Amino acid sequence: ALRIKPNRGSSWHNLGISVAFLGDVDWATECFVNYYNYSSRKHIAKKQLEDWISEPTNQPELIQAAKNAYHILGL
């Protein structure tokens, strides 16, 4: 999907979740930054990052990537 439309926010979102579950925090962080930057609904993207940061989960890589992206974006 990203080869066809690299500025599609939801594709970056989906890729970020996938690579976070594979354990790659750096790549997931990059994906979440792109997700926010390309999102046409930034308030929803911001809320999603906040939810991942605040909700307990058994996926620490997802939480860390969301925290990193939130910090990089200055949110």
All heavy atoms as a GROMACS GRO file, in nm:
protein
  608
    1ALA      N    1   0.083  -0.120   0.000
    1ALA     CA    2   0.000   0.000   0.000
    1ALA      C    3   0.087   0.126   0.000
    1ALA      O    4   0.052   0.223  -0.065
    1ALA     CB    5  -0.092  -0.001   0.121
    2LEU      N    6   0.199   0.122   0.074
    2LEU     CA    7   0.284   0.240   0.080
    2LEU      C    8   0.360   0.264  -0.050
    2LEU      O    9   0.396   0.378  -0.079
    2LEU     CB   10   0.381   0.230   0.198
    2LEU     CG   11   0.314   0.246   0.334
    2LEU    CD1   12   0.410   0.210   0.446
    2LEU    CD2   13   0.261   0.388   0.350
    3ARG      N   14   0.383   0.161  -0.128
    3ARG     CA   15   0.445   0.182  -0.260
    3ARG      C   16   0.350   0.258  -0.353
    3ARG      O   17   0.393   0.337  -0.434
    3ARG     CB   18   0.483   0.050  -0.323
    3ARG     CG   19   0.608  -0.008  -0.268
    3ARG     CD   20   0.652  -0.125  -0.350
    3ARG     NE   21   0.776  -0.177  -0.298
    3ARG     CZ   22   0.830  -0.288  -0.338
    3ARG    NH1   23   0.770  -0.361  -0.429
    3ARG    NH2   24   0.944  -0.329  -0.286
    4ILE      N   25   0.223   0.229  -0.340
    4ILE     CA   26   0.124   0.295  -0.425
    4ILE      C   27   0.094   0.436  -0.378
    4ILE      O   28   0.085   0.529  -0.457
    4ILE     CB   29  -0.006   0.211  -0.429
    4ILE    CG1   30   0.024   0.076  -0.496
    4ILE    CG2   31  -0.118   0.285  -0.501
    4ILE    CD1   32  -0.087  -0.025  -0.482
    5LYS      N   33   0.080   0.451  -0.246
    5LYS     CA   34   0.047   0.582  -0.189
    5LYS      C   35   0.126   0.602  -0.059
    5LYS      O   36   0.075   0.577   0.050
    5LYS     CB   37  -0.103   0.592  -0.164
    5LYS     CG   38  -0.149   0.732  -0.133
    5LYS     CD   39  -0.299   0.743  -0.132
    5LYS     CE   40  -0.336   0.887  -0.103
    5LYS     NZ   41  -0.479   0.902  -0.089
    6PRO      N   42   0.250   0.648  -0.071
    6PRO     CA   43   0.338   0.659   0.047
    6PRO      C   44   0.296   0.764   0.149
    6PRO      O   45   0.349   0.765   0.259
    6PRO     CB   46   0.474   0.691  -0.014
    6PRO     CG   47   0.445   0.750  -0.146
    6PRO     CD   48   0.318   0.688  -0.193
    7ASN      N   49   0.203   0.848   0.115
    7ASN     CA   50   0.158   0.951   0.210
    7ASN      C   51   0.024   0.918   0.274
    7ASN      O   52  -0.046   1.006   0.321
    7ASN     CB   53   0.155   1.088   0.142
    7ASN     CG   54   0.060   1.092   0.024
    7ASN    OD1   55   0.015   0.989  -0.024
    7ASN    ND2   56   0.032   1.211  -0.025
    8ARG      N   57  -0.009   0.791   0.277
    8ARG     CA   58  -0.135   0.747   0.339
    8ARG      C   59  -0.110   0.714   0.486
    8ARG      O   60  -0.043   0.617   0.521
    8ARG     CB   61  -0.190   0.624   0.266
    8ARG     CG   62  -0.327   0.584   0.315
    8ARG     CD   63  -0.390   0.481   0.222
    8ARG     NE   64  -0.525   0.453   0.265
    8ARG     CZ   65  -0.559   0.343   0.331
    8ARG    NH1   66  -0.469   0.251   0.358
    8ARG    NH2   67  -0.683   0.324   0.368
    9GLY      N   68  -0.164   0.796   0.574
    9GLY     CA   69  -0.140   0.783   0.717
    9GLY      C   70  -0.180   0.649   0.774
    9GLY      O   71  -0.106   0.591   0.855
   10SER      N   72  -0.293   0.597   0.734
   10SER     CA   73  -0.339   0.471   0.793
   10SER      C   74  -0.248   0.353   0.756
   10SER      O   75  -0.235   0.258   0.835
   10SER     CB   76  -0.484   0.442   0.754
   10SER     OG   77  -0.497   0.430   0.615
   11SER      N   78  -0.184   0.360   0.643
   11SER     CA   79  -0.089   0.253   0.607
   11SER      C   80   0.033   0.259   0.698
   11SER      O   81   0.085   0.154   0.739
   11SER     CB   82  -0.047   0.265   0.461
   11SER     OG   83  -0.156   0.242   0.375
   12TRP      N   84   0.078   0.379   0.731
   12TRP     CA   85   0.190   0.393   0.825
   12TRP      C   86   0.150   0.342   0.963
   12TRP      O   87   0.229   0.280   1.033
   12TRP     CB   88   0.237   0.538   0.830
   12TRP     CG   89   0.317   0.578   0.711
   12TRP    CD1   90   0.279   0.661   0.609
   12TRP    CD2   91   0.449   0.535   0.679
   12TRP    NE1   92   0.378   0.670   0.517
   12TRP    CE2   93   0.485   0.594   0.558
   12TRP    CE3   94   0.541   0.451   0.741
   12TRP    CZ2   95   0.609   0.574   0.497
   12TRP    CZ3   96   0.664   0.430   0.681
   12TRP    CH2   97   0.697   0.491   0.561
   13HIS      N   98   0.028   0.369   1.002
   13HIS     CA   99  -0.026   0.321   1.129
   13HIS      C  100  -0.019   0.168   1.135
   13HIS      O  101   0.031   0.111   1.231
   13HIS     CB  102  -0.170   0.371   1.142
   13HIS     CG  103  -0.249   0.311   1.253
   13HIS    ND1  104  -0.323   0.196   1.236
   13HIS    CD2  105  -0.268   0.350   1.381
   13HIS    CE1  106  -0.384   0.166   1.350
   13HIS    NE2  107  -0.352   0.259   1.440
   14ASN      N  108  -0.072   0.104   1.032
   14ASN     CA  109  -0.075  -0.041   1.029
   14ASN      C  110   0.066  -0.102   1.027
   14ASN      O  111   0.092  -0.201   1.097
   14ASN     CB  112  -0.154  -0.090   0.907
   14ASN     CG  113  -0.300  -0.053   0.915
   14ASN    OD1  114  -0.354  -0.027   1.022
   14ASN    ND2  115  -0.366  -0.048   0.801
   15LEU      N  116   0.155  -0.044   0.950
   15LEU     CA  117   0.292  -0.094   0.945
   15LEU      C  118   0.359  -0.076   1.082
   15LEU      O  119   0.428  -0.166   1.129
   15LEU     CB  120   0.372  -0.021   0.837
   15LEU     CG  121   0.518  -0.064   0.823
   15LEU    CD1  122   0.529  -0.213   0.790
   15LEU    CD2  123   0.587   0.021   0.716
   16GLY      N  124   0.336   0.037   1.145
   16GLY     CA  125   0.394   0.062   1.277
   16GLY      C  126   0.351  -0.041   1.380
   16GLY      O  127   0.433  -0.091   1.457
   17ILE      N  128   0.225  -0.074   1.382
   17ILE     CA  129   0.175  -0.176   1.474
   17ILE      C  130   0.242  -0.310   1.444
   17ILE      O  131   0.288  -0.379   1.535
   17ILE     CB  132   0.022  -0.189   1.464
   17ILE    CG1  133  -0.046  -0.064   1.519
   17ILE    CG2  134  -0.027  -0.313   1.539
   17ILE    CD1  135  -0.195  -0.060   1.494
   18SER      N  136   0.251  -0.344   1.318
   18SER     CA  137   0.311  -0.473   1.280
   18SER      C  138   0.456  -0.482   1.322
   18SER      O  139   0.497  -0.582   1.381
   18SER     CB  140   0.299  -0.494   1.128
   18SER     OG  141   0.165  -0.499   1.089
   19VAL      N  142   0.534  -0.380   1.293
   19VAL     CA  143   0.677  -0.389   1.327
   19VAL      C  144   0.700  -0.376   1.477
   19VAL      O  145   0.796  -0.432   1.529
   19VAL     CB  146   0.764  -0.291   1.245
   19VAL    CG1  147   0.755  -0.324   1.098
   19VAL    CG2  148   0.728  -0.148   1.269
   20ALA      N  149   0.612  -0.306   1.547
   20ALA     CA  150   0.623  -0.301   1.694
   20ALA      C  151   0.603  -0.442   1.751
   20ALA      O  152   0.677  -0.484   1.840
   20ALA     CB  153   0.521  -0.205   1.753
   21PHE      N  154   0.507  -0.515   1.699
   21PHE     CA  155   0.483  -0.651   1.746
   21PHE      C  156   0.596  -0.745   1.710
   21PHE      O  157   0.615  -0.847   1.774
   21PHE     CB  158   0.348  -0.703   1.697
   21PHE     CG  159   0.234  -0.659   1.782
   21PHE    CD1  160   0.171  -0.538   1.759
   21PHE    CD2  161   0.190  -0.736   1.887
   21PHE    CE1  162   0.067  -0.495   1.839
   21PHE    CE2  163   0.086  -0.694   1.968
   21PHE     CZ  164   0.024  -0.572   1.945
   22LEU      N  165   0.673  -0.708   1.608
   22LEU     CA  166   0.793  -0.786   1.573
   22LEU      C  167   0.912  -0.744   1.658
   22LEU      O  168   1.018  -0.806   1.650
   22LEU     CB  169   0.826  -0.769   1.425
   22LEU     CG  170   0.727  -0.832   1.327
   22LEU    CD1  171   0.762  -0.795   1.183
   22LEU    CD2  172   0.723  -0.984   1.344
   23GLY      N  173   0.896  -0.638   1.737
   23GLY     CA  174   1.000  -0.596   1.829
   23GLY      C  175   1.092  -0.486   1.782
   23GLY      O  176   1.188  -0.451   1.849
   24ASP      N  177   1.063  -0.425   1.666
   24ASP     CA  178   1.149  -0.321   1.612
   24ASP      C  179   1.096  -0.183   1.651
   24ASP      O  180   1.016  -0.121   1.581
   24ASP     CB  181   1.158  -0.333   1.460
   24ASP     CG  182   1.268  -0.249   1.399
   24ASP    OD1  183   1.301  -0.143   1.457
   24ASP    OD2  184   1.321  -0.288   1.294
   25VAL      N  185   1.142  -0.133   1.766
   25VAL     CA  186   1.093  -0.007   1.821
   25VAL      C  187   1.131   0.111   1.733
   25VAL      O  188   1.050   0.202   1.711
   25VAL     CB  189   1.146   0.013   1.965
   25VAL    CG1  190   1.111   0.151   2.019
   25VAL    CG2  191   1.091  -0.095   2.057
   26ASP      N  192   1.253   0.112   1.680
   26ASP     CA  193   1.297   0.225   1.599
   26ASP      C  194   1.214   0.240   1.472
   26ASP      O  195   1.172   0.350   1.436
   26ASP     CB  196   1.445   0.211   1.562
   26ASP     CG  197   1.536   0.225   1.683
   26ASP    OD1  198   1.496   0.289   1.782
   26ASP    OD2  199   1.649   0.172   1.678
   27TRP      N  200   1.191   0.130   1.404
   27TRP     CA  201   1.112   0.134   1.281
   27TRP      C  202   0.967   0.170   1.313
   27TRP      O  203   0.904   0.249   1.242
   27TRP     CB  204   1.121   0.002   1.207
   27TRP     CG  205   1.064   0.000   1.069
   27TRP    CD1  206   1.022   0.107   0.995
   27TRP    CD2  207   1.043  -0.113   0.986
   27TRP    NE1  208   0.976   0.066   0.872
   27TRP    CE2  209   0.988  -0.070   0.864
   27TRP    CE3  210   1.066  -0.249   1.004
   27TRP    CZ2  211   0.955  -0.156   0.761
   27TRP    CZ3  212   1.032  -0.336   0.901
   27TRP    CH2  213   0.978  -0.289   0.780
   28ALA      N  214   0.913   0.114   1.420
   28ALA     CA  215   0.776   0.145   1.459
   28ALA      C  216   0.764   0.294   1.493
   28ALA      O  217   0.664   0.358   1.456
   28ALA     CB  218   0.733   0.059   1.577
   29THR      N  219   0.863   0.348   1.561
   29THR     CA  220   0.863   0.491   1.593
   29THR      C  221   0.856   0.574   1.465
   29THR      O  222   0.775   0.666   1.454
   29THR     CB  223   0.989   0.529   1.673
   29THR    OG1  224   0.989   0.458   1.796
   29THR    CG2  225   0.995   0.678   1.699
   30GLU      N  226   0.940   0.540   1.369
   30GLU     CA  227   0.940   0.611   1.240
   30GLU      C  228   0.803   0.602   1.173
   30GLU      O  229   0.752   0.701   1.119
   30GLU     CB  230   1.047   0.550   1.150
   30GLU     CG  231   1.057   0.613   1.014
   30GLU     CD  232   1.159   0.543   0.925
   30GLU    OE1  233   1.248   0.473   0.977
   30GLU    OE2  234   1.148   0.560   0.802
   31CYS      N  235   0.743   0.485   1.178
   31CYS     CA  236   0.610   0.466   1.118
   31CYS      C  237   0.506   0.552   1.188
   31CYS      O  238   0.421   0.613   1.121
   31CYS     CB  239   0.569   0.318   1.126
   31CYS     SG  240   0.665   0.209   1.022
   32PHE      N  241   0.511   0.560   1.320
   32PHE     CA  242   0.412   0.639   1.393
   32PHE      C  243   0.431   0.788   1.371
   32PHE      O  244   0.333   0.863   1.367
   32PHE     CB  245   0.414   0.604   1.542
   32PHE     CG  246   0.369   0.463   1.571
   32PHE    CD1  247   0.418   0.396   1.682
   32PHE    CD2  248   0.279   0.397   1.490
   32PHE    CE1  249   0.377   0.266   1.710
   32PHE    CE2  250   0.237   0.268   1.516
   32PHE     CZ  251   0.287   0.202   1.627
   33VAL      N  252   0.554   0.832   1.354
   33VAL     CA  253   0.578   0.972   1.320
   33VAL      C  254   0.517   1.002   1.183
   33VAL      O  255   0.448   1.103   1.164
   33VAL     CB  256   0.729   1.006   1.323
   33VAL    CG1  257   0.757   1.140   1.259
   33VAL    CG2  258   0.782   1.002   1.466
   34ASN      N  259   0.540   0.912   1.088
   34ASN     CA  260   0.481   0.930   0.955
   34ASN      C  261   0.328   0.921   0.960
   34ASN      O  262   0.259   0.995   0.890
   34ASN     CB  263   0.536   0.825   0.858
   34ASN     CG  264   0.678   0.855   0.817
   34ASN    OD1  265   0.722   0.970   0.818
   34ASN    ND2  266   0.753   0.753   0.781
   35TYR      N  267   0.277   0.831   1.041
   35TYR     CA  268   0.132   0.819   1.059
   35TYR      C  269   0.073   0.954   1.100
   35TYR      O  270  -0.023   1.001   1.040
   35TYR     CB  271   0.103   0.712   1.163
   35TYR     CG  272  -0.035   0.713   1.226
   35TYR    CD1  273  -0.149   0.718   1.148
   35TYR    CD2  274  -0.051   0.708   1.364
   35TYR    CE1  275  -0.277   0.718   1.205
   35TYR    CE2  276  -0.176   0.706   1.422
   35TYR     CZ  277  -0.289   0.712   1.342
   35TYR     OH  278  -0.414   0.712   1.399
   36TYR      N  279   0.132   1.015   1.200
   36TYR     CA  280   0.081   1.145   1.246
   36TYR      C  281   0.099   1.252   1.137
   36TYR      O  282   0.006   1.326   1.107
   36TYR     CB  283   0.153   1.188   1.374
   36TYR     CG  284   0.104   1.321   1.424
   36TYR    CD1  285  -0.010   1.329   1.503
   36TYR    CD2  286   0.169   1.439   1.390
   36TYR    CE1  287  -0.057   1.451   1.547
   36TYR    CE2  288   0.123   1.561   1.434
   36TYR     CZ  289   0.010   1.568   1.512
   36TYR     OH  290  -0.038   1.690   1.553
   37ASN      N  291   0.217   1.259   1.080
   37ASN     CA  292   0.245   1.364   0.981
   37ASN      C  293   0.157   1.354   0.858
   37ASN      O  294   0.118   1.456   0.801
   37ASN     CB  295   0.393   1.362   0.941
   37ASN     CG  296   0.481   1.419   1.049
   37ASN    OD1  297   0.439   1.502   1.129
   37ASN    ND2  298   0.605   1.374   1.054
   38TYR      N  299   0.125   1.234   0.814
   38TYR     CA  300   0.042   1.217   0.694
   38TYR      C  301  -0.107   1.207   0.725
   38TYR      O  302  -0.189   1.205   0.634
   38TYR     CB  303   0.084   1.092   0.617
   38TYR     CG  304   0.219   1.106   0.550
   38TYR    CD1  305   0.322   1.017   0.577
   38TYR    CD2  306   0.244   1.209   0.460
   38TYR    CE1  307   0.445   1.028   0.516
   38TYR    CE2  308   0.367   1.222   0.398
   38TYR     CZ  309   0.467   1.132   0.426
   38TYR     OH  310   0.589   1.144   0.365
   39SER      N  311  -0.142   1.202   0.851
   39SER     CA  312  -0.283   1.188   0.889
   39SER      C  313  -0.361   1.314   0.854
   39SER      O  314  -0.318   1.426   0.881
   39SER     CB  315  -0.294   1.161   1.038
   39SER     OG  316  -0.429   1.152   1.076
   40SER      N  317  -0.478   1.294   0.798
   40SER     CA  318  -0.567   1.408   0.771
   40SER      C  319  -0.649   1.443   0.895
   40SER      O  320  -0.713   1.548   0.898
   40SER     CB  321  -0.660   1.376   0.654
   40SER     OG  322  -0.739   1.262   0.683
   41ARG      N  323  -0.645   1.356   0.995
   41ARG     CA  324  -0.716   1.378   1.121
   41ARG      C  325  -0.616   1.366   1.236
   41ARG      O  326  -0.610   1.267   1.307
   41ARG     CB  327  -0.828   1.276   1.138
   41ARG     CG  328  -0.932   1.288   1.029
   41ARG     CD  329  -1.039   1.186   1.047
   41ARG     NE  330  -1.135   1.198   0.940
   41ARG     CZ  331  -1.204   1.098   0.892
   41ARG    NH1  332  -1.188   0.977   0.941
   41ARG    NH2  333  -1.289   1.116   0.795
   42LYS      N  334  -0.536   1.469   1.249
   42LYS     CA  335  -0.427   1.468   1.346
   42LYS      C  336  -0.476   1.447   1.489
   42LYS      O  337  -0.408   1.384   1.569
   42LYS     CB  338  -0.344   1.594   1.335
   42LYS     CG  339  -0.271   1.602   1.201
   42LYS     CD  340  -0.143   1.674   1.213
   42LYS     CE  341  -0.069   1.693   1.084
   42LYS     NZ  342  -0.070   1.591   0.985
   43HIS      N  343  -0.594   1.496   1.521
   43HIS     CA  344  -0.646   1.478   1.657
   43HIS      C  345  -0.670   1.330   1.687
   43HIS      O  346  -0.650   1.285   1.800
   43HIS     CB  347  -0.772   1.563   1.679
   43HIS     CG  348  -0.890   1.520   1.595
   43HIS    ND1  349  -0.900   1.547   1.460
   43HIS    CD2  350  -1.001   1.451   1.628
   43HIS    CE1  351  -1.013   1.496   1.413
   43HIS    NE2  352  -1.077   1.437   1.514
   44ILE      N  353  -0.710   1.254   1.588
   44ILE     CA  354  -0.730   1.111   1.607
   44ILE      C  355  -0.596   1.039   1.619
   44ILE      O  356  -0.580   0.951   1.705
   44ILE     CB  357  -0.815   1.052   1.492
   44ILE    CG1  358  -0.957   1.109   1.499
   44ILE    CG2  359  -0.816   0.899   1.497
   44ILE    CD1  360  -1.045   1.072   1.382
   45ALA      N  361  -0.501   1.076   1.537
   45ALA     CA  362  -0.368   1.015   1.544
   45ALA      C  363  -0.302   1.044   1.679
   45ALA      O  364  -0.243   0.955   1.741
   45ALA     CB  365  -0.280   1.066   1.430
   46LYS      N  366  -0.316   1.168   1.725
   46LYS     CA  367  -0.260   1.204   1.855
   46LYS      C  368  -0.325   1.122   1.966
   46LYS      O  369  -0.258   1.070   2.055
   46LYS     CB  370  -0.278   1.353   1.882
   46LYS     CG  371  -0.223   1.398   2.014
   46LYS     CD  372  -0.248   1.546   2.038
   46LYS     CE  373  -0.197   1.585   2.176
   46LYS     NZ  374  -0.244   1.717   2.215
   47LYS      N  375  -0.456   1.109   1.961
   47LYS     CA  376  -0.530   1.031   2.062
   47LYS      C  377  -0.486   0.885   2.061
   47LYS      O  378  -0.472   0.822   2.166
   47LYS     CB  379  -0.680   1.044   2.037
   47LYS     CG  380  -0.768   0.959   2.125
   47LYS     CD  381  -0.788   1.022   2.260
   47LYS     CE  382  -0.898   0.957   2.338
   47LYS     NZ  383  -0.855   0.846   2.421
   48GLN      N  384  -0.462   0.831   1.942
   48GLN     CA  385  -0.417   0.692   1.932
   48GLN      C  386  -0.282   0.674   2.000
   48GLN      O  387  -0.263   0.580   2.076
   48GLN     CB  388  -0.408   0.648   1.786
   48GLN     CG  389  -0.360   0.507   1.768
   48GLN     CD  390  -0.458   0.405   1.822
   48GLN    OE1  391  -0.556   0.376   1.758
   48GLN    NE2  392  -0.430   0.350   1.939
   49LEU      N  393  -0.190   0.765   1.975
   49LEU     CA  394  -0.059   0.758   2.041
   49LEU      C  395  -0.076   0.768   2.193
   49LEU      O  396  -0.014   0.692   2.268
   49LEU     CB  397   0.033   0.869   1.991
   49LEU     CG  398   0.080   0.857   1.846
   49LEU    CD1  399   0.153   0.986   1.804
   49LEU    CD2  400   0.168   0.736   1.826
   50GLU      N  401  -0.159   0.860   2.238
   50GLU     CA  402  -0.183   0.876   2.382
   50GLU      C  403  -0.244   0.750   2.443
   50GLU      O  404  -0.206   0.710   2.553
   50GLU     CB  405  -0.273   0.997   2.407
   50GLU     CG  406  -0.205   1.128   2.378
   50GLU     CD  407  -0.300   1.247   2.378
   50GLU    OE1  408  -0.423   1.228   2.374
   50GLU    OE2  409  -0.249   1.360   2.380
   51ASP      N  410  -0.334   0.686   2.372
   51ASP     CA  411  -0.396   0.564   2.421
   51ASP      C  412  -0.294   0.453   2.436
   51ASP      O  413  -0.293   0.380   2.535
   51ASP     CB  414  -0.509   0.518   2.328
   51ASP     CG  415  -0.634   0.605   2.339
   51ASP    OD1  416  -0.641   0.688   2.432
   51ASP    OD2  417  -0.722   0.591   2.252
   52TRP      N  418  -0.207   0.438   2.336
   52TRP     CA  419  -0.104   0.335   2.345
   52TRP      C  420  -0.010   0.361   2.462
   52TRP      O  421   0.034   0.268   2.528
   52TRP     CB  422  -0.024   0.327   2.217
   52TRP     CG  423  -0.095   0.263   2.102
   52TRP    CD1  424  -0.189   0.166   2.108
   52TRP    CD2  425  -0.076   0.292   1.965
   52TRP    NE1  426  -0.230   0.133   1.980
   52TRP    CE2  427  -0.162   0.209   1.891
   52TRP    CE3  428   0.005   0.381   1.894
   52TRP    CZ2  429  -0.168   0.211   1.752
   52TRP    CZ3  430  -0.001   0.384   1.757
   52TRP    CH2  431  -0.088   0.299   1.686
   53ILE      N  432   0.020   0.487   2.486
   53ILE     CA  433   0.111   0.522   2.595
   53ILE      C  434   0.048   0.493   2.730
   53ILE      O  435   0.114   0.444   2.821
   53ILE     CB  436   0.154   0.671   2.585
   53ILE    CG1  437   0.242   0.690   2.461
   53ILE    CG2  438   0.225   0.717   2.711
   53ILE    CD1  439   0.263   0.837   2.425
   54SER      N  440  -0.080   0.522   2.745
   54SER     CA  441  -0.145   0.516   2.876
   54SER      C  442  -0.212   0.382   2.908
   54SER      O  443  -0.234   0.351   3.024
   54SER     CB  444  -0.247   0.628   2.889
   54SER     OG  445  -0.352   0.609   2.796
   55GLU      N  446  -0.247   0.305   2.808
   55GLU     CA  447  -0.318   0.179   2.833
   55GLU      C  448  -0.219   0.066   2.863
   55GLU      O  449  -0.119   0.051   2.793
   55GLU     CB  450  -0.401   0.140   2.711
   55GLU     CG  451  -0.519   0.231   2.687
   55GLU     CD  452  -0.599   0.193   2.564
   55GLU    OE1  453  -0.565   0.094   2.496
   55GLU    OE2  454  -0.694   0.264   2.535
   56PRO      N  455  -0.248  -0.011   2.965
   56PRO     CA  456  -0.162  -0.126   2.992
   56PRO      C  457  -0.172  -0.228   2.879
   56PRO      O  458  -0.280  -0.254   2.828
   56PRO     CB  459  -0.216  -0.182   3.123
   56PRO     CG  460  -0.354  -0.128   3.136
   56PRO     CD  461  -0.360   0.000   3.057
   57THR      N  462  -0.059  -0.279   2.839
   57THR     CA  463  -0.056  -0.378   2.733
   57THR      C  464   0.062  -0.471   2.756
   57THR      O  465   0.156  -0.435   2.827
   57THR     CB  466  -0.046  -0.313   2.593
   57THR    OG1  467  -0.041  -0.415   2.494
   57THR    CG2  468   0.076  -0.225   2.582
   58ASN      N  469   0.056  -0.586   2.697
   58ASN     CA  470   0.168  -0.678   2.708
   58ASN      C  471   0.266  -0.658   2.593
   58ASN      O  472   0.346  -0.744   2.564
   58ASN     CB  473   0.119  -0.823   2.711
   58ASN     CG  474   0.045  -0.862   2.585
   58ASN    OD1  475   0.017  -0.779   2.499
   58ASN    ND2  476   0.012  -0.988   2.572
   59GLN      N  477   0.259  -0.542   2.529
   59GLN     CA  478   0.344  -0.513   2.415
   59GLN      C  479   0.429  -0.388   2.444
   59GLN      O  480   0.398  -0.278   2.399
   59GLN     CB  481   0.257  -0.492   2.291
   59GLN     CG  482   0.326  -0.516   2.161
   59GLN     CD  483   0.394  -0.650   2.154
   59GLN    OE1  484   0.346  -0.752   2.202
   59GLN    NE2  485   0.509  -0.653   2.094
   60PRO      N  486   0.538  -0.404   2.519
   60PRO     CA  487   0.619  -0.289   2.557
   60PRO      C  488   0.680  -0.214   2.438
   60PRO      O  489   0.702  -0.093   2.445
   60PRO     CB  490   0.727  -0.347   2.648
   60PRO     CG  491   0.732  -0.492   2.616
   60PRO     CD  492   0.593  -0.530   2.571
   61GLU      N  493   0.705  -0.285   2.328
   61GLU     CA  494   0.761  -0.219   2.210
   61GLU      C  495   0.663  -0.119   2.150
   61GLU      O  496   0.702  -0.012   2.104
   61GLU     CB  497   0.802  -0.322   2.105
   61GLU     CG  498   0.915  -0.413   2.148
   61GLU     CD  499   0.870  -0.535   2.227
   61GLU    OE1  500   0.747  -0.552   2.249
   61GLU    OE2  501   0.957  -0.614   2.266
   62LEU      N  502   0.536  -0.152   2.153
   62LEU     CA  503   0.433  -0.061   2.102
   62LEU      C  504   0.427   0.064   2.189
   62LEU      O  505   0.422   0.176   2.137
   62LEU     CB  506   0.297  -0.130   2.099
   62LEU     CG  507   0.178  -0.047   2.051
   62LEU    CD1  508   0.195  -0.009   1.905
   62LEU    CD2  509   0.049  -0.123   2.071
   63ILE      N  510   0.429   0.046   2.320
   63ILE     CA  511   0.426   0.159   2.412
   63ILE      C  512   0.548   0.247   2.391
   63ILE      O  513   0.537   0.370   2.381
   63ILE     CB  514   0.420   0.111   2.558
   63ILE    CG1  515   0.289   0.038   2.585
   63ILE    CG2  516   0.437   0.228   2.654
   63ILE    CD1  517   0.285  -0.034   2.718
   64GLN      N  518   0.666   0.187   2.382
   64GLN     CA  519   0.788   0.265   2.366
   64GLN      C  520   0.790   0.340   2.234
   64GLN      O  521   0.829   0.457   2.228
   64GLN     CB  522   0.912   0.175   2.377
   64GLN     CG  523   1.042   0.254   2.383
   64GLN     CD  524   1.044   0.350   2.500
   64GLN    OE1  525   1.025   0.310   2.614
   64GLN    NE2  526   1.069   0.478   2.474
   65ALA      N  527   0.748   0.276   2.127
   65ALA     CA  528   0.745   0.342   1.997
   65ALA      C  529   0.647   0.459   1.998
   65ALA      O  530   0.676   0.566   1.942
   65ALA     CB  531   0.708   0.242   1.887
   66ALA      N  532   0.532   0.442   2.062
   66ALA     CA  533   0.435   0.552   2.073
   66ALA      C  534   0.493   0.667   2.154
   66ALA      O  535   0.479   0.784   2.117
   66ALA     CB  536   0.305   0.502   2.135
   67LYS      N  537   0.561   0.636   2.265
   67LYS     CA  538   0.625   0.740   2.346
   67LYS      C  539   0.731   0.814   2.266
   67LYS      O  540   0.740   0.937   2.271
   67LYS     CB  541   0.690   0.678   2.470
   67LYS     CG  542   0.595   0.638   2.578
   67LYS     CD  543   0.673   0.579   2.696
   67LYS     CE  544   0.580   0.533   2.806
   67LYS     NZ  545   0.654   0.473   2.918
   68ASN      N  546   0.812   0.738   2.194
   68ASN     CA  547   0.917   0.800   2.113
   68ASN      C  548   0.858   0.894   2.009
   68ASN      O  549   0.906   1.007   1.990
   68ASN     CB  550   1.001   0.693   2.044
   68ASN     CG  551   1.081   0.608   2.138
   68ASN    OD1  552   1.094   0.639   2.255
   68ASN    ND2  553   1.136   0.499   2.086
   69ALA      N  554   0.756   0.846   1.937
   69ALA     CA  555   0.693   0.928   1.833
   69ALA      C  556   0.630   1.054   1.893
   69ALA      O  557   0.644   1.163   1.840
   69ALA     CB  558   0.587   0.846   1.759
   70TYR      N  559   0.562   1.037   2.005
   70TYR     CA  560   0.499   1.150   2.073
   70TYR      C  561   0.604   1.256   2.108
   70TYR      O  562   0.582   1.375   2.088
   70TYR     CB  563   0.428   1.098   2.199
   70TYR     CG  564   0.320   1.187   2.254
   70TYR    CD1  565   0.190   1.176   2.206
   70TYR    CD2  566   0.345   1.281   2.352
   70TYR    CE1  567   0.088   1.255   2.257
   70TYR    CE2  568   0.244   1.361   2.402
   70TYR     CZ  569   0.116   1.347   2.354
   70TYR     OH  570   0.016   1.427   2.403
   71HIS      N  571   0.717   1.211   2.157
   71HIS     CA  572   0.826   1.302   2.194
   71HIS      C  573   0.887   1.369   2.070
   71HIS      O  574   0.906   1.491   2.068
   71HIS     CB  575   0.934   1.226   2.270
   71HIS     CG  576   1.053   1.309   2.303
   71HIS    ND1  577   1.051   1.406   2.400
   71HIS    CD2  578   1.178   1.311   2.249
   71HIS    CE1  579   1.169   1.465   2.405
   71HIS    NE2  580   1.248   1.408   2.315
   72ILE      N  581   0.915   1.291   1.967
   72ILE     CA  582   0.972   1.345   1.843
   72ILE      C  583   0.880   1.451   1.782
   72ILE      O  584   0.926   1.554   1.733
   72ILE     CB  585   1.001   1.233   1.743
   72ILE    CG1  586   1.119   1.147   1.793
   72ILE    CG2  587   1.028   1.287   1.604
   72ILE    CD1  588   1.134   1.015   1.718
   73LEU      N  589   0.753   1.424   1.787
   73LEU     CA  590   0.653   1.516   1.728
   73LEU      C  591   0.628   1.639   1.817
   73LEU      O  592   0.564   1.734   1.772
   73LEU     CB  593   0.522   1.442   1.703
   73LEU     CG  594   0.530   1.335   1.593
   73LEU    CD1  595   0.411   1.241   1.603
   73LEU    CD2  596   0.538   1.401   1.457
   74GLY      N  597   0.676   1.635   1.940
   74GLY     CA  598   0.656   1.748   2.030
   74GLY      C  599   0.511   1.764   2.074
   74GLY      O  600   0.466   1.876   2.095
   75LEU      N  601   0.442   1.653   2.089
   75LEU     CA  602   0.300   1.661   2.126
   75LEU      C  603   0.282   1.670   2.277
   75LEU      O  604   0.366   1.644   2.354
   75LEU     CB  605   0.226   1.538   2.071
   75LEU     CG  606   0.232   1.522   1.921
   75LEU    CD1  607   0.167   1.391   1.878
   75LEU    CD2  608   0.165   1.638   1.851
   0.00000   0.00000   0.00000
